[in-house]
Structures are given as structure tokens and as C-alpha cells.
Amino acid sequence: MSDATESIPESRIYTPTSYFEPLPIEKIFGQKQPLEVEIGCGTGTFLAEYAAQETERNFLGIERLLGRVRKVNKKSVRRGLLNVAIVRVEASYAIQYFLEEQSVQAFHIYFPDPWPKRKHWKNRLVAPPLLPLLERCLTPEGKVYLRTDNRDYYEQMLETFEGSERFAPIEAPSTLTAIRTDFEKGFNEQGIPTLYCQYRLSSD
């Protein structure tokens, strides 16, 4: 059996042994590298492509829906991505309980459910209560990258982060914005633009 065949993982889905302790990141990946987290992986197109380009980083995908978890896993296994792992769990729970303090260099939150009806806006992930959770997990100068197609939600994202003294707006690198999610491609083909915002955590 060739080395290339031996390196292909059977699965990149990780099932926690405890839901009350931080994930054993080094054990999951088998290599100590900077960690980035994608919240809501969709079909896994972004995560697989970005992880393939950034092999010196580990990428943890957080996804609640089983069907999507399987799609992310399939793409990661097909490409032999040992620097990808996927956990099926609610996003806010994972951020609060599964991640160590100052362990994440970047969060990617792309096209979260916009809950378009005003009476449902309270269910949106990107809101002021999220910021302390991100702050706890991010390393000094850690980053948060966000995308949406929903103008109202975009305005809420801006208000949420700009209302904090700990986060400063930054530009996203072109190598990052060049990788589009499947949702994004569909929106763009309909003439709906991607709305970006991204922030860096102050080291103070």
C-alpha cells in the first residue's frame, strides 16, 4: 500500500467523548498548528478549499445539520485533508464549551441563517451576546470574518461589532474572498452581491 493511500483519512467527523469539556484539539488533528473555526459549514466547499490551500493550519468545522456534516466530511476525506475536522453541535454551545481560551486564530461565519422576519431576529447568531464568547476563544489579534447576502443582517453585524471597543475593522485578504461558498455562488449568479465585514480583536 502506498504512502498516499495510507494518508487518506476514513472520516474527519469527530464525536466528542464529553459535551462538558473542551475538545482535545491536538488529539483530533494529530499535529499542533494554528486553529481556525468555521461556524456553519454548509456543503463544505469553502472549508475544504481553504484547508487545502492552508495546510499549515488546522480547521474545525462546526455544523448542526447531519446532512451537511456528511457533505463536509465527504469532501475532506476525498481530498485527504488531515487538517480538517467536523463536529456536529450547535454553534453557540461549541464556542462556549468546546474551545479553550485564546485557542482560535480566526472564526469564519459565512451566510448564517438571517431569520428574515423581524420577530425572529432574536434567533440570529451574530448579535451582542456572541462577542464575549468570541473574545474568550480568540488569540490576541485574532480575527472574525463574516459574509451575508441579507442587508438587514449585514447592518446588524456592523452594529454588533462596531459597538464593541475590542474589535477593529480590517480588510479580508484576497486569497480568502476568492473562495466562495456554494450558497454564495448561487446568490451571486442571481445578481445578489456578497456583503463582507471582518474584524480583529485588540490585544489590549
C-alpha positions as CSV (number, residue, x, y, z in Angstrom):
1,M,0.0,0.0,0.0
2,S,1.4,3.4,-1.0
3,D,2.0,6.2,1.5
4,A,-0.5,8.3,-0.4
5,T,-3.2,5.7,0.2
6,E,-2.3,5.4,3.9
7,S,-2.6,9.1,4.4
8,I,-6.3,9.3,3.3
9,P,-8.5,9.5,6.4
10,E,-11.6,7.3,6.7
11,S,-13.5,10.1,8.4
12,R,-12.9,13.6,9.6
13,I,-16.1,13.7,11.8
14,Y,-15.2,13.9,15.5
15,T,-17.7,12.7,18.1
16,P,-16.9,14.3,21.5
17,T,-16.4,11.9,24.4
18,S,-17.7,14.7,26.7
19,Y,-20.0,17.6,26.0
20,F,-18.9,19.4,29.1
21,E,-15.1,19.7,28.4
22,P,-13.0,21.4,25.7
23,L,-12.2,19.4,22.6
24,P,-8.8,17.7,22.6
25,I,-7.7,19.7,19.6
26,E,-4.1,18.2,19.3
27,K,-5.5,14.7,19.6
28,I,-8.1,15.4,16.9
29,F,-5.7,16.7,14.4
30,G,-2.5,14.9,15.4
31,Q,-0.5,18.0,14.8
32,K,-0.1,21.2,16.6
33,Q,-0.9,24.1,14.2
34,P,-2.8,27.4,14.4
35,L,-6.5,26.7,14.6
36,E,-9.3,28.4,12.6
37,V,-13.0,27.6,13.0
38,E,-15.9,27.8,10.5
39,I,-19.3,28.2,12.1
40,G,-21.9,26.7,9.9
41,C,-20.1,24.8,7.1
42,G,-22.9,24.4,4.5
43,T,-21.8,21.9,1.9
44,G,-18.1,22.2,2.9
45,T,-16.9,23.8,-0.3
46,F,-15.2,26.8,1.4
47,L,-13.7,24.7,4.3
48,A,-12.2,22.0,2.0
49,E,-10.8,24.5,-0.5
50,Y,-9.3,26.8,2.1
51,A,-7.8,23.9,4.2
52,A,-6.2,22.5,1.0
53,Q,-4.5,25.9,0.4
54,E,-3.5,26.5,4.1
55,T,-2.0,23.1,5.0
56,E,-0.1,24.6,7.9
57,R,-3.3,25.5,9.7
58,N,-6.0,23.3,11.3
59,F,-9.6,23.9,10.5
60,L,-12.5,22.9,12.7
61,G,-16.0,22.9,11.2
62,I,-19.0,23.4,13.5
63,E,-22.2,22.3,11.9
64,R,-25.6,21.3,13.4
65,L,-27.3,19.5,10.4
66,L,-26.2,15.9,9.9
67,G,-26.6,16.0,6.1
68,R,-24.2,19.0,5.9
69,V,-21.8,17.3,8.3
70,R,-21.7,14.3,5.9
71,K,-21.1,16.5,2.9
72,V,-18.2,18.3,4.6
73,N,-16.7,15.0,5.6
74,K,-17.0,13.5,2.2
75,K,-15.2,16.4,0.6
76,S,-12.5,16.5,3.3
77,V,-11.9,12.7,3.0
78,R,-11.8,12.8,-0.8
79,R,-9.1,15.4,-0.7
80,G,-7.2,13.7,2.1
81,L,-7.4,16.7,4.4
82,L,-5.9,15.7,7.7
83,N,-6.1,19.4,8.8
84,V,-9.9,19.3,8.8
85,A,-12.2,18.0,11.5
86,I,-16.0,18.4,11.8
87,V,-18.1,18.4,14.9
88,R,-21.9,18.2,14.9
89,V,-23.2,20.6,17.5
90,E,-25.0,23.9,18.0
91,A,-22.7,26.9,17.2
92,S,-23.0,28.9,20.3
93,Y,-22.6,25.8,22.5
94,A,-19.4,24.8,20.7
95,I,-17.9,28.3,21.1
96,Q,-18.8,28.4,24.8
97,Y,-17.9,24.9,25.9
98,F,-15.7,23.2,23.3
99,L,-13.0,25.7,22.7
100,E,-10.2,26.7,25.0
101,E,-9.4,30.3,25.9
102,Q,-7.2,32.1,23.3
103,S,-7.1,29.0,21.1
104,V,-8.6,30.2,17.9
105,Q,-6.8,32.4,15.4
106,A,-9.8,33.1,13.2
107,F,-13.5,32.5,13.1
108,H,-15.3,32.2,9.7
109,I,-19.1,32.9,9.8
110,Y,-20.5,32.8,6.3
111,F,-24.1,33.2,5.4
112,P,-25.6,32.3,8.8
113,D,-29.4,31.9,8.9
114,P,-30.7,35.5,8.5
115,W,-34.1,34.8,10.2
116,P,-35.6,37.5,7.9
117,K,-38.8,38.1,9.8
118,R,-38.3,40.8,12.4
119,K,-40.0,38.8,15.1
120,H,-37.3,36.1,14.6
121,W,-34.3,38.4,14.7
122,K,-33.7,37.4,18.3
123,N,-32.5,34.0,16.9
124,R,-29.7,35.4,14.9
125,L,-26.2,34.1,15.8
126,V,-24.3,37.4,15.2
127,A,-25.6,39.6,17.9
128,P,-24.1,41.3,21.0
129,P,-24.2,38.1,23.2
130,L,-21.9,36.4,20.8
131,L,-19.0,38.8,21.2
132,P,-17.8,37.7,24.7
133,L,-17.8,34.1,23.5
134,L,-15.6,35.0,20.5
135,E,-13.3,37.2,22.7
136,R,-12.7,34.4,25.1
137,C,-11.7,32.0,22.4
138,L,-9.6,34.3,20.1
139,T,-5.9,34.6,20.4
140,P,-4.6,38.2,20.7
141,E,-5.1,39.9,17.3
142,G,-7.4,37.0,16.4
143,K,-9.9,37.7,13.5
144,V,-13.5,37.2,12.7
145,Y,-14.6,37.0,9.0
146,L,-18.3,37.4,8.1
147,R,-20.4,37.2,4.9
148,T,-24.1,37.5,4.2
149,D,-26.4,38.3,1.4
150,N,-29.0,39.8,3.7
151,R,-28.8,43.6,4.0
152,D,-30.7,43.8,7.3
153,Y,-28.5,41.2,8.9
154,Y,-25.4,42.9,7.5
155,E,-26.3,46.1,9.2
156,Q,-26.8,44.2,12.4
157,M,-23.4,42.6,12.0
158,L,-21.8,46.0,11.6
159,E,-23.7,47.4,14.6
160,T,-22.8,44.4,16.8
161,F,-19.0,44.6,16.2
162,E,-18.7,48.4,15.9
163,G,-20.5,48.6,19.3
164,S,-17.5,46.9,20.9
165,E,-14.2,48.6,21.8
166,R,-12.4,45.2,21.5
167,F,-12.9,44.7,17.7
168,A,-11.5,46.9,14.9
169,P,-12.5,46.6,11.2
170,I,-9.9,45.1,8.8
171,E,-9.7,44.1,5.2
172,A,-10.0,40.5,4.2
173,P,-7.1,39.0,2.2
174,S,-8.0,38.4,-1.5
175,T,-6.9,34.8,-1.2
176,L,-9.8,34.4,1.3
177,T,-12.5,36.3,-0.5
178,A,-11.6,34.4,-3.7
179,I,-13.0,31.2,-2.2
180,R,-16.8,31.3,-2.4
181,T,-19.3,29.0,-0.6
182,D,-21.9,27.2,-2.7
183,F,-24.6,29.4,-1.1
184,E,-22.6,32.4,-2.2
185,K,-22.2,31.2,-5.8
186,G,-25.9,30.7,-6.0
187,F,-26.7,34.2,-4.7
188,N,-24.1,35.8,-6.9
189,E,-25.5,34.1,-10.0
190,Q,-28.9,35.7,-9.2
191,G,-27.2,39.1,-9.0
192,I,-27.2,39.2,-5.2
193,P,-23.9,40.6,-4.0
194,T,-21.9,39.2,-1.1
195,L,-21.7,41.6,1.9
196,Y,-18.4,41.3,3.8
197,C,-17.3,42.5,7.2
198,Q,-14.3,41.4,9.2
199,Y,-12.7,42.4,12.5
200,R,-9.5,42.0,14.5
201,L,-9.6,41.5,18.3
202,S,-7.5,44.1,20.1
203,S,-4.6,42.6,22.0
204,D,-5.0,45.1,24.9
